[in-house]
Amino acid sequence: MKLHNNDGHVTAIIDVSFSDDVNTIKDFVLNEQCPFIQSKEEEGLIKFEWFIDEETKTGTLIEVFRDSISWEKLADKVIGTPVNIKFNSLFIIEKMTVLGELTDN
């Protein structure tokens, strides 16, 4: 077993909490955020997956990218958009962990 094999992938794990009704959250994720991310057609995005805990009103978003350049490209396309602004109004980011090799940008 190898502990770390640098394949260039970047994984972002974003732990959030929310106070809105869970149906509002699910509607945003399924009908706004996911279609928006998919519309950006970033080929380097390998995984974009949500895990929602309805009882604790928390969630985890896992994003896996082929490399740091793919992560930066998608971030440049998303940051400051209406969907990104709505994300920030619906969720409190409790913790963000980024695994992998990043560039200085």
N, CA, C and O atoms as CSV, one atom per row, in Angstrom:
chain,resi,resn,atom,element,x,y,z
A,1,MET,N,N,0.838,-1.177,0.000
A,1,MET,CA,C,0.000,0.000,0.000
A,1,MET,C,C,0.882,1.239,0.000
A,1,MET,O,O,1.837,1.338,0.770
A,2,LYS,N,N,0.551,2.173,-0.867
A,2,LYS,CA,C,1.267,3.442,-0.907
A,2,LYS,C,C,0.443,4.493,-0.175
A,2,LYS,O,O,-0.778,4.546,-0.323
A,3,LEU,N,N,1.105,5.319,0.606
A,3,LEU,CA,C,0.390,6.347,1.348
A,3,LEU,C,C,0.026,7.539,0.483
A,3,LEU,O,O,-1.078,8.069,0.600
A,4,HIS,N,N,0.920,7.965,-0.370
A,4,HIS,CA,C,0.618,9.118,-1.216
A,4,HIS,C,C,1.324,8.948,-2.548
A,4,HIS,O,O,2.546,8.819,-2.620
A,5,ASN,N,N,0.537,8.953,-3.577
A,5,ASN,CA,C,1.069,8.879,-4.925
A,5,ASN,C,C,0.562,10.115,-5.656
A,5,ASN,O,O,-0.609,10.173,-6.031
A,6,ASN,N,N,1.409,11.083,-5.859
A,6,ASN,CA,C,0.995,12.345,-6.459
A,6,ASN,C,C,0.656,12.144,-7.928
A,6,ASN,O,O,1.534,12.074,-8.788
A,7,ASP,N,N,-0.648,12.052,-8.194
A,7,ASP,CA,C,-1.111,11.901,-9.568
A,7,ASP,C,C,-1.552,13.233,-10.161
A,7,ASP,O,O,-2.061,13.287,-11.280
A,8,GLY,N,N,-1.349,14.311,-9.397
A,8,GLY,CA,C,-1.705,15.638,-9.876
A,8,GLY,C,C,-3.115,16.069,-9.535
A,8,GLY,O,O,-3.451,17.243,-9.690
A,9,HIS,N,N,-3.957,15.140,-9.069
A,9,HIS,CA,C,-5.336,15.493,-8.739
A,9,HIS,C,C,-5.390,16.486,-7.577
A,9,HIS,O,O,-4.523,16.494,-6.703
A,10,VAL,N,N,-6.416,17.308,-7.590
A,10,VAL,CA,C,-6.701,18.222,-6.487
A,10,VAL,C,C,-8.108,17.899,-5.997
A,10,VAL,O,O,-9.048,17.814,-6.786
A,11,THR,N,N,-8.239,17.722,-4.695
A,11,THR,CA,C,-9.534,17.437,-4.087
A,11,THR,C,C,-9.863,18.549,-3.105
A,11,THR,O,O,-9.066,18.875,-2.225
A,12,ALA,N,N,-11.054,19.127,-3.266
A,12,ALA,CA,C,-11.544,20.139,-2.332
A,12,ALA,C,C,-12.704,19.530,-1.553
A,12,ALA,O,O,-13.657,19.016,-2.139
A,13,ILE,N,N,-12.614,19.594,-0.232
A,13,ILE,CA,C,-13.665,19.093,0.649
A,13,ILE,C,C,-14.195,20.294,1.415
A,13,ILE,O,O,-13.486,20.895,2.222
A,14,ILE,N,N,-15.454,20.635,1.153
A,14,ILE,CA,C,-16.048,21.839,1.735
A,14,ILE,C,C,-17.169,21.412,2.673
A,14,ILE,O,O,-18.194,20.891,2.235
A,15,ASP,N,N,-16.964,21.637,3.969
A,15,ASP,CA,C,-17.969,21.326,4.981
A,15,ASP,C,C,-18.770,22.584,5.270
A,15,ASP,O,O,-18.207,23.638,5.565
A,16,VAL,N,N,-20.102,22.464,5.181
A,16,VAL,CA,C,-20.972,23.623,5.347
A,16,VAL,C,C,-22.072,23.329,6.360
A,16,VAL,O,O,-22.348,22.178,6.699
A,17,SER,N,N,-22.686,24.404,6.828
A,17,SER,CA,C,-23.920,24.301,7.598
A,17,SER,C,C,-24.924,25.249,6.947
A,17,SER,O,O,-24.553,26.132,6.174
A,18,PHE,N,N,-26.195,25.050,7.272
A,18,PHE,CA,C,-27.235,25.903,6.693
A,18,PHE,C,C,-28.400,26.015,7.662
A,18,PHE,O,O,-28.598,25.150,8.515
A,19,SER,N,N,-29.167,27.088,7.523
A,19,SER,CA,C,-30.317,27.287,8.397
A,19,SER,C,C,-31.636,27.238,7.630
A,19,SER,O,O,-32.694,27.083,8.240
A,20,ASP,N,N,-31.592,27.366,6.311
A,20,ASP,CA,C,-32.810,27.305,5.504
A,20,ASP,C,C,-33.400,25.893,5.534
A,20,ASP,O,O,-32.743,24.934,5.937
A,21,ASP,N,N,-34.645,25.795,5.102
A,21,ASP,CA,C,-35.317,24.515,4.968
A,21,ASP,C,C,-34.525,23.613,4.035
A,21,ASP,O,O,-33.990,24.076,3.027
A,22,VAL,N,N,-34.446,22.329,4.362
A,22,VAL,CA,C,-33.640,21.399,3.570
A,22,VAL,C,C,-34.142,21.308,2.128
A,22,VAL,O,O,-33.347,21.073,1.218
A,23,ASN,N,N,-35.445,21.489,1.907
A,23,ASN,CA,C,-35.969,21.454,0.537
A,23,ASN,C,C,-35.455,22.630,-0.286
A,23,ASN,O,O,-35.220,22.491,-1.487
A,24,THR,N,N,-35.280,23.776,0.346
A,24,THR,CA,C,-34.697,24.938,-0.327
A,24,THR,C,C,-33.261,24.639,-0.727
A,24,THR,O,O,-32.829,24.978,-1.829
A,25,ILE,N,N,-32.528,24.002,0.174
A,25,ILE,CA,C,-31.129,23.654,-0.087
A,25,ILE,C,C,-31.034,22.652,-1.230
A,25,ILE,O,O,-30.248,22.832,-2.159
A,26,LYS,N,N,-31.838,21.595,-1.156
A,26,LYS,CA,C,-31.809,20.579,-2.207
A,26,LYS,C,C,-32.198,21.167,-3.561
A,26,LYS,O,O,-31.601,20.835,-4.584
A,27,ASP,N,N,-33.197,22.037,-3.560
A,27,ASP,CA,C,-33.626,22.668,-4.809
A,27,ASP,C,C,-32.493,23.491,-5.416
A,27,ASP,O,O,-32.255,23.434,-6.622
A,28,PHE,N,N,-31.802,24.252,-4.582
A,28,PHE,CA,C,-30.676,25.043,-5.079
A,28,PHE,C,C,-29.595,24.144,-5.670
A,28,PHE,O,O,-29.124,24.384,-6.782
A,29,VAL,N,N,-29.207,23.118,-4.932
A,29,VAL,CA,C,-28.125,22.235,-5.389
A,29,VAL,C,C,-28.511,21.538,-6.689
A,29,VAL,O,O,-27.741,21.539,-7.650
A,30,LEU,N,N,-29.706,20.943,-6.722
A,30,LEU,CA,C,-30.113,20.137,-7.876
A,30,LEU,C,C,-30.497,20.964,-9.098
A,30,LEU,O,O,-30.201,20.579,-10.229
A,31,ASN,N,N,-31.156,22.098,-8.872
A,31,ASN,CA,C,-31.718,22.845,-9.997
A,31,ASN,C,C,-30.964,24.109,-10.380
A,31,ASN,O,O,-31.221,24.691,-11.434
A,32,GLU,N,N,-30.037,24.536,-9.533
A,32,GLU,CA,C,-29.254,25.726,-9.866
A,32,GLU,C,C,-27.754,25.435,-9.906
A,32,GLU,O,O,-27.107,25.622,-10.936
A,33,GLN,N,N,-27.210,24.978,-8.782
A,33,GLN,CA,C,-25.756,24.832,-8.705
A,33,GLN,C,C,-25.216,23.751,-9.640
A,33,GLN,O,O,-24.301,24.012,-10.421
A,34,CYS,N,N,-25.767,22.552,-9.567
A,34,CYS,CA,C,-25.234,21.461,-10.403
A,34,CYS,C,C,-25.357,21.759,-11.898
A,34,CYS,O,O,-24.385,21.569,-12.628
A,35,PRO,N,N,-26.528,22.224,-12.386
A,35,PRO,CA,C,-26.594,22.572,-13.812
A,35,PRO,C,C,-25.626,23.699,-14.186
A,35,PRO,O,O,-25.051,23.692,-15.275
A,36,PHE,N,N,-25.451,24.657,-13.289
A,36,PHE,CA,C,-24.525,25.761,-13.553
A,36,PHE,C,C,-23.094,25.243,-13.684
A,36,PHE,O,O,-22.390,25.588,-14.633
A,37,ILE,N,N,-22.670,24.418,-12.737
A,37,ILE,CA,C,-21.309,23.863,-12.790
A,37,ILE,C,C,-21.134,23.034,-14.058
A,37,ILE,O,O,-20.107,23.129,-14.730
A,38,GLN,N,N,-22.129,22.227,-14.381
A,38,GLN,CA,C,-22.047,21.406,-15.593
A,38,GLN,C,C,-21.961,22.280,-16.845
A,38,GLN,O,O,-21.280,21.916,-17.804
A,39,SER,N,N,-22.634,23.416,-16.846
A,39,SER,CA,C,-22.623,24.298,-18.019
A,39,SER,C,C,-21.261,24.933,-18.267
A,39,SER,O,O,-20.999,25.426,-19.364
A,40,LYS,N,N,-20.402,24.926,-17.271
A,40,LYS,CA,C,-19.072,25.524,-17.427
A,40,LYS,C,C,-18.136,24.619,-18.221
A,40,LYS,O,O,-17.064,25.049,-18.648
A,41,GLU,N,N,-18.541,23.368,-18.419
A,41,GLU,CA,C,-17.818,22.423,-19.271
A,41,GLU,C,C,-16.317,22.367,-18.980
A,41,GLU,O,O,-15.494,22.377,-19.895
A,42,GLU,N,N,-15.981,22.309,-17.703
A,42,GLU,CA,C,-14.573,22.176,-17.318
A,42,GLU,C,C,-14.204,20.699,-17.370
A,42,GLU,O,O,-14.596,19.919,-16.502
A,43,GLU,N,N,-13.447,20.325,-18.397
A,43,GLU,CA,C,-13.098,18.922,-18.613
A,43,GLU,C,C,-12.289,18.329,-17.462
A,43,GLU,O,O,-12.301,17.114,-17.265
A,44,GLY,N,N,-11.593,19.162,-16.706
A,44,GLY,CA,C,-10.758,18.669,-15.623
A,44,GLY,C,C,-11.509,18.365,-14.345
A,44,GLY,O,O,-10.919,17.872,-13.384
A,45,LEU,N,N,-12.816,18.652,-14.316
A,45,LEU,CA,C,-13.625,18.332,-13.140
A,45,LEU,C,C,-14.012,16.858,-13.208
A,45,LEU,O,O,-14.739,16.437,-14.108
A,46,ILE,N,N,-13.520,16.084,-12.254
A,46,ILE,CA,C,-13.768,14.642,-12.227
A,46,ILE,C,C,-15.004,14.314,-11.395
A,46,ILE,O,O,-15.791,13.443,-11.766
A,47,LYS,N,N,-15.173,15.006,-10.277
A,47,LYS,CA,C,-16.294,14.717,-9.377
A,47,LYS,C,C,-16.791,16.008,-8.747
A,47,LYS,O,O,-16.006,16.874,-8.363
A,48,PHE,N,N,-18.118,16.119,-8.648
A,48,PHE,CA,C,-18.778,17.217,-7.954
A,48,PHE,C,C,-19.947,16.566,-7.231
A,48,PHE,O,O,-20.990,16.313,-7.833
A,49,GLU,N,N,-19.775,16.296,-5.942
A,49,GLU,CA,C,-20.740,15.464,-5.227
A,49,GLU,C,C,-21.077,16.043,-3.854
A,49,GLU,O,O,-20.195,16.399,-3.072
A,50,TRP,N,N,-22.376,16.125,-3.588
A,50,TRP,CA,C,-22.885,16.638,-2.328
A,50,TRP,C,C,-23.331,15.498,-1.418
A,50,TRP,O,O,-23.849,14.481,-1.877
A,51,PHE,N,N,-23.116,15.690,-0.113
A,51,PHE,CA,C,-23.651,14.824,0.929
A,51,PHE,C,C,-24.347,15.747,1.932
A,51,PHE,O,O,-23.698,16.591,2.549
A,52,ILE,N,N,-25.662,15.590,2.095
A,52,ILE,CA,C,-26.453,16.458,2.974
A,52,ILE,C,C,-26.961,15.641,4.160
A,52,ILE,O,O,-27.503,14.549,3.988
A,53,ASP,N,N,-26.779,16.183,5.369
A,53,ASP,CA,C,-27.337,15.579,6.577
A,53,ASP,C,C,-28.504,16.464,7.014
A,53,ASP,O,O,-28.305,17.548,7.562
A,54,GLU,N,N,-29.720,15.984,6.764
A,54,GLU,CA,C,-30.912,16.781,7.035
A,54,GLU,C,C,-31.100,17.055,8.523
A,54,GLU,O,O,-31.567,18.132,8.894
A,55,GLU,N,N,-30.747,16.104,9.376
A,55,GLU,CA,C,-30.961,16.260,10.815
A,55,GLU,C,C,-30.080,17.348,11.416
A,55,GLU,O,O,-30.546,18.141,12.234
A,56,THR,N,N,-28.816,17.391,11.017
A,56,THR,CA,C,-27.887,18.364,11.598
A,56,THR,C,C,-27.771,19.638,10.767
A,56,THR,O,O,-27.077,20.580,11.149
A,57,LYS,N,N,-28.469,19.655,9.611
A,57,LYS,CA,C,-28.412,20.795,8.687
A,57,LYS,C,C,-26.962,21.135,8.325
A,57,LYS,O,O,-26.521,22.282,8.397
A,58,THR,N,N,-26.258,20.092,7.938
A,58,THR,CA,C,-24.879,20.247,7.486
A,58,THR,C,C,-24.717,19.510,6.158
A,58,THR,O,O,-25.552,18.692,5.771
A,59,GLY,N,N,-23.639,19.820,5.488
A,59,GLY,CA,C,-23.370,19.145,4.231
A,59,GLY,C,C,-21.890,19.157,3.923
A,59,GLY,O,O,-21.120,19.930,4.493
A,60,THR,N,N,-21.516,18.288,3.015
A,60,THR,CA,C,-20.139,18.232,2.532
A,60,THR,C,C,-20.181,18.173,1.016
A,60,THR,O,O,-20.870,17.339,0.429
A,61,LEU,N,N,-19.438,19.063,0.398
A,61,LEU,CA,C,-19.278,19.073,-1.056
A,61,LEU,C,C,-17.867,18.591,-1.354
A,61,LEU,O,O,-16.892,19.120,-0.818
A,62,ILE,N,N,-17.767,17.586,-2.212
A,62,ILE,CA,C,-16.460,17.065,-2.618
A,62,ILE,C,C,-16.277,17.350,-4.099
A,62,ILE,O,O,-17.095,16.958,-4.931
A,63,GLU,N,N,-15.192,18.038,-4.409
A,63,GLU,CA,C,-14.837,18.341,-5.788
A,63,GLU,C,C,-13.467,17.731,-6.060
A,63,GLU,O,O,-12.524,17.948,-5.299
A,64,VAL,N,N,-13.359,16.974,-7.137
A,64,VAL,CA,C,-12.082,16.376,-7.518
A,64,VAL,C,C,-11.746,16.866,-8.919
A,64,VAL,O,O,-12.569,16.804,-9.832
A,65,PHE,N,N,-10.521,17.354,-9.069
A,65,PHE,CA,C,-10.050,17.904,-10.339
A,65,PHE,C,C,-8.836,17.136,-10.831
A,65,PHE,O,O,-8.058,16.602,-10.040
A,66,ARG,N,N,-8.686,17.087,-12.133
A,66,ARG,CA,C,-7.540,16.412,-12.747
A,66,ARG,C,C,-6.224,17.027,-12.288
A,66,ARG,O,O,-5.239,16.319,-12.076
A,67,ASP,N,N,-6.215,18.366,-12.132
A,67,ASP,CA,C,-4.993,19.063,-11.724
A,67,ASP,C,C,-5.350,20.445,-11.193
A,67,ASP,O,O,-6.508,20.856,-11.249
A,68,SER,N,N,-4.366,21.152,-10.682
A,68,SER,CA,C,-4.618,22.466,-10.090
A,68,SER,C,C,-5.059,23.488,-11.133
A,68,SER,O,O,-5.809,24.409,-10.809
A,69,ILE,N,N,-4.615,23.344,-12.361
A,69,ILE,CA,C,-5.031,24.282,-13.412
A,69,ILE,C,C,-6.533,24.156,-13.658
A,69,ILE,O,O,-7.216,25.163,-13.840
A,70,SER,N,N,-7.047,22.938,-13.664
A,70,SER,CA,C,-8.489,22.726,-13.840
A,70,SER,C,C,-9.271,23.356,-12.696
A,70,SER,O,O,-10.326,23.953,-12.911
A,71,TRP,N,N,-8.750,23.220,-11.477
A,71,TRP,CA,C,-9.401,23.818,-10.306
A,71,TRP,C,C,-9.446,25.338,-10.451
A,71,TRP,O,O,-10.479,25.956,-10.197
A,72,GLU,N,N,-8.337,25.934,-10.856
A,72,GLU,CA,C,-8.267,27.384,-11.027
A,72,GLU,C,C,-9.186,27.864,-12.143
A,72,GLU,O,O,-9.838,28.899,-12.003
A,73,LYS,N,N,-9.247,27.128,-13.245
A,73,LYS,CA,C,-10.111,27.515,-14.366
A,73,LYS,C,C,-11.573,27.558,-13.941
A,73,LYS,O,O,-12.286,28.512,-14.250
A,74,LEU,N,N,-12.019,26.520,-13.230
A,74,LEU,CA,C,-13.413,26.500,-12.800
A,74,LEU,C,C,-13.676,27.599,-11.778
A,74,LEU,O,O,-14.716,28.256,-11.830
A,75,ALA,N,N,-12.758,27.803,-10.862
A,75,ALA,CA,C,-12.927,28.869,-9.871
A,75,ALA,C,C,-13.059,30.223,-10.557
A,75,ALA,O,O,-13.891,31.038,-10.159
A,76,ASP,N,N,-12.254,30.470,-11.574
A,76,ASP,CA,C,-12.325,31.737,-12.307
A,76,ASP,C,C,-13.677,31.920,-12.989
A,76,ASP,O,O,-14.163,33.045,-13.112
A,77,LYS,N,N,-14.287,30.822,-13.433
A,77,LYS,CA,C,-15.581,30.886,-14.113
A,77,LYS,C,C,-16.749,31.043,-13.140
A,77,LYS,O,O,-17.822,31.503,-13.529
A,78,VAL,N,N,-16.543,30.664,-11.879
A,78,VAL,CA,C,-17.642,30.585,-10.917
A,78,VAL,C,C,-17.668,31.745,-9.923
A,78,VAL,O,O,-18.739,32.270,-9.619
A,79,ILE,N,N,-16.514,32.146,-9.418
A,79,ILE,CA,C,-16.457,33.145,-8.345
A,79,ILE,C,C,-17.108,34.453,-8.788
A,79,ILE,O,O,-16.800,34.995,-9.850
A,80,GLY,N,N,-18.010,34.940,-7.953
A,80,GLY,CA,C,-18.679,36.208,-8.203
A,80,GLY,C,C,-19.939,36.113,-9.040
A,80,GLY,O,O,-20.606,37.123,-9.264
A,81,THR,N,N,-20.280,34.918,-9.506
A,81,THR,CA,C,-21.497,34.745,-10.300
A,81,THR,C,C,-22.716,34.728,-9.375
A,81,THR,O,O,-22.572,34.518,-8.171
A,82,PRO,N,N,-23.917,34.948,-9.925
A,82,PRO,CA,C,-25.118,34.882,-9.078
A,82,PRO,C,C,-25.277,33.550,-8.338
A,82,PRO,O,O,-25.732,33.536,-7.194
A,83,VAL,N,N,-24.912,32.442,-8.968
A,83,VAL,CA,C,-25.022,31.137,-8.298
A,83,VAL,C,C,-24.038,31.060,-7.136
A,83,VAL,O,O,-24.377,30.542,-6.073
A,84,ASN,N,N,-22.832,31.565,-7.327
A,84,ASN,CA,C,-21.832,31.574,-6.260
A,84,ASN,C,C,-22.267,32.483,-5.111
A,84,ASN,O,O,-22.083,32.148,-3.941
A,85,ILE,N,N,-22.832,33.611,-5.447
A,85,ILE,CA,C,-23.316,34.540,-4.413
A,85,ILE,C,C,-24.455,33.897,-3.622
A,85,ILE,O,O,-24.514,34.025,-2.400
A,86,LYS,N,N,-25.356,33.207,-4.319
A,86,LYS,CA,C,-26.460,32.529,-3.624
A,86,LYS,C,C,-25.927,31.408,-2.734
A,86,LYS,O,O,-26.415,31.218,-1.620
A,87,PHE,N,N,-24.922,30.657,-3.221
A,87,PHE,CA,C,-24.286,29.620,-2.400
A,87,PHE,C,C,-23.812,30.231,-1.084
A,87,PHE,O,O,-24.057,29.684,-0.008
A,88,ASN,N,N,-23.132,31.369,-1.184
A,88,ASN,CA,C,-22.589,32.020,0.016
A,88,ASN,C,C,-23.675,32.568,0.931
A,88,ASN,O,O,-23.434,32.754,2.124
A,89,SER,N,N,-24.868,32.830,0.397
A,89,SER,CA,C,-25.958,33.301,1.252
A,89,SER,C,C,-26.702,32.132,1.914
A,89,SER,O,O,-27.288,32.295,2.984
A,90,LEU,N,N,-26.676,30.968,1.282
A,90,LEU,CA,C,-27.375,29.804,1.837
A,90,LEU,C,C,-26.529,29.006,2.830
A,90,LEU,O,O,-27.061,28.397,3.759
A,91,PHE,N,N,-25.219,29.012,2.630
A,91,PHE,CA,C,-24.340,28.150,3.415
A,91,PHE,C,C,-23.309,28.949,4.200
A,91,PHE,O,O,-22.872,30.018,3.775
A,92,ILE,N,N,-22.934,28.413,5.343
A,92,ILE,CA,C,-21.777,28.890,6.092
A,92,ILE,C,C,-20.686,27.849,5.879
A,92,ILE,O,O,-20.869,26.676,6.203
A,93,ILE,N,N,-19.563,28.276,5.338
A,93,ILE,CA,C,-18.446,27.346,5.157
A,93,ILE,C,C,-17.771,27.171,6.509
A,93,ILE,O,O,-17.158,28.098,7.037
A,94,GLU,N,N,-17.892,25.972,7.058
A,94,GLU,CA,C,-17.315,25.662,8.363
A,94,GLU,C,C,-15.844,25.281,8.236
A,94,GLU,O,O,-15.026,25.602,9.098
A,95,LYS,N,N,-15.527,24.589,7.141
A,95,LYS,CA,C,-14.151,24.133,6.941
A,95,LYS,C,C,-13.963,23.813,5.468
A,95,LYS,O,O,-14.856,23.272,4.815
A,96,MET,N,N,-12.796,24.153,4.957
A,96,MET,CA,C,-12.448,23.796,3.580
A,96,MET,C,C,-11.058,23.188,3.592
A,96,MET,O,O,-10.099,23.799,4.065
A,97,THR,N,N,-10.964,21.973,3.065
A,97,THR,CA,C,-9.689,21.272,2.986
A,97,THR,C,C,-9.372,21.042,1.520
A,97,THR,O,O,-10.204,20.531,0.770
A,98,VAL,N,N,-8.173,21.417,1.112
A,98,VAL,CA,C,-7.735,21.192,-0.261
A,98,VAL,C,C,-6.543,20.251,-0.210
A,98,VAL,O,O,-5.545,20.525,0.456
A,99,LEU,N,N,-6.662,19.145,-0.919
A,99,LEU,CA,C,-5.615,18.128,-0.961
A,99,LEU,C,C,-5.018,18.087,-2.359
A,99,LEU,O,O,-5.749,18.087,-3.350
A,100,GLY,N,N,-3.713,18.054,-2.440
A,100,GLY,CA,C,-3.036,17.985,-3.728
A,100,GLY,C,C,-2.078,19.144,-3.894
A,100,GLY,O,O,-1.986,20.027,-3.041
A,101,GLU,N,N,-1.380,19.123,-4.991
A,101,GLU,CA,C,-0.388,20.154,-5.287
A,101,GLU,C,C,-1.060,21.336,-5.967
A,101,GLU,O,O,-1.716,21.170,-6.995
A,102,LEU,N,N,-0.904,22.516,-5.406
A,102,LEU,CA,C,-1.481,23.726,-5.972
A,102,LEU,C,C,-0.387,24.605,-6.554
A,102,LEU,O,O,0.788,24.483,-6.208
A,103,THR,N,N,-0.808,25.497,-7.451
A,103,THR,CA,C,0.136,26.475,-7.979
A,103,THR,C,C,0.167,27.663,-7.032
A,103,THR,O,O,-0.575,27.692,-6.051
A,104,ASP,N,N,1.000,28.625,-7.310
A,104,ASP,CA,C,1.095,29.817,-6.467
A,104,ASP,C,C,-0.069,30.775,-6.671
A,104,ASP,O,O,-0.202,31.747,-5.927
A,105,ASN,N,N,-0.915,30.519,-7.664
A,105,ASN,CA,C,-2.073,31.386,-7.920
A,105,ASN,C,C,-3.122,31.112,-6.886
A,105,ASN,O,O,-4.187,31.729,-6.907
